[in-house]
Amino acid sequence: MMTFERELKTRISHAQIRAAVAVNKELVLLYWQIGRDILQRQQQGWGAKVINRIATDLQQAFPEIKGFSLRNLKYMRAFAQAYPDEQFVQQLVAQIPWGHNVRILDTVKDSVEREWYIKQTIQHGWSRNVLVHQIESQLYHRQGKAITNFDRTLPKPQSELAQQLLKDPYSFDFLNLEEEIFERDLERALINHIRDFLLELGVGFAFVGSQYHLEVGGEDFYIDLLFYHLRLRCFVVIDLKIEELKPEFSGKMNFYVSAMDDLLRHPDDQPTIGIILCKSKNKVIAEYSLRDMNKPIGISVYQLRNNLPKGLQGNLPTIEQLEAELETVDIERENKSES
């Protein structure tokens, strides 16, 4: 009986999800069509104020439905202008909520970059807050930029996937640290903010441990941070450095990766990957450091938050306050144009 009830609950949940997705798709398509029609009317000579009249009419005709405000109608027009191909909207853009689309429309101006964020949102199921964070941290421009030797040390397609998973630089703006720190301070702070750290690393990283102990040749060694990547099916060793990259760092990482492959790697696991995270790096030195290494290693840098002077902290407006102020300015501007 319990199994039957569980199956019913699962079936109902899946149906609810499919219904929600279908409703969202229809809503986004409706908004696109409204925006397209407004654009067409304005191109035929209708004045700019036609959108004000449409907003008033729709709000009176459908008082129970939110979404027909003047501000949202302007977004619909901009939405249709940004995506003129209805098939593209149906197959891709309408797969994410309207609020996500508005954020992308507001903050990403390049069409290729917009499409990338839409696909990433669909693939990873990003919430709106996560999407905004990824855009603000310029993930598109950081993804796959690390210097690695993956093309020589990993088989395809794993080498290509691993390359795309690594970023350069990594943004640790969720940490409140001074520039002068010790490696253990950085490690401890990342562990204390493990959820933010995992978000920055990307989907698929599972935390295994910090200062992970390895015994090699009767001596003790400790890995700064150890992860397992669920999609790559391999361990990922991270070595933190609070200084500029030095050539000897890659030799140490090669040792760690070799030891992991011998001591911890399961026969079904893919080869262990090493990531050296430095405060800064010289590109030429980084490339030479990896040239003759036979283990897959990537080199990236990290960036800490640019701390504000204490006198300014707490005195700057929040995002919500800024949005409310912009809303007020829009309303005042619209009232003036109507008068």
Phi, psi and omega in degrees: 000315181298320180297319179297317179296320180295320179295320179297315180298318179296318181295318179295318180298316179296321179295321178297319179296315179297321180294318180297318178297317180296318179297316180299318181297316180295321180295314180297319178296321177298314180298320179296317181295320177297315179298319178297317181294321178297316178300315181296319180295319181291327176290338178273004175111000177294145182287169182295334184282356180301328181292329176295317181293320179297318180299314180297315181298315182292323179292326177287323182286326183230069183295336182277351183254123176274156175117358181252028176290161178301318180299316182289326177296324176294323175295322179298317178297315178295325179297312179294327179290323181286329182234081184289343184269111182297324180296321177297321178295315182296315187280335186231297190298322183286358179280349179243154184298159181300319180300322176297315180298321179296318180296317179295318180298320182290321194249343182243118185261336181277131185295321179295318179294321177301313180299323180296315180293325177296314180296319179295322178296317179295314184295319187255356178065039182297137169288171181296320180296320179294317178302313180300317179299316181294323178292314182296329179274004177057047182303321182305321184275349182257336186295131175073015186263357181293150174278123183221172171244024186300327182295338180260337190248352179233145177285156173281147004270003182301323181298319180291319179295316180298320180298318182290336181283336182273143181245163173201112002273166168273138182257114177254044183288353177277354178264144178249076184239150174282164180294323181272098181223167173261159181300322179294328177296315179296316180298315181297319180294320179295321179294320179293338178242046189298326180294317177293323179296316179295323177297319180290323178296321179118170183294137174109345181278127175244129184284128179259313179173166174246152185048048183290126188278133172232136175250118182231121179060032179080004178246156182262136176226153185226123178275132183305302182220133180236130178232166170234130180262120188290330181275319178285340182059051179207159173283148177234116180264129178243125177249118183270134177228132181263018180227178178292150180304135173240148184304326184290344180298324182291326177296318177297318179293322177302321177296313181299315183295318178298317180295319178298317180298325181278324190262330189236334184294130177279152179305333180275349180283152172279165181304140178296144179246140177249141176234122175263117180254112185246166174290325178201167180208151170264123187302318182294315179297320179298317181293319177295324182297331184259352191304313185253013177282138183259004176249146182291116183224139174239150180236124178224167174246164177237156178235131175269164180297139172280102184292138176280153172303144184303328181295336181266339183298131180087351182258352180271147181290152176279170176301318181297319179295320179296317180296320179296320179296318178296321179298317179296317179298318179299316182295316179298319180295319180293322179296321179294318181294327180288326181280000000 
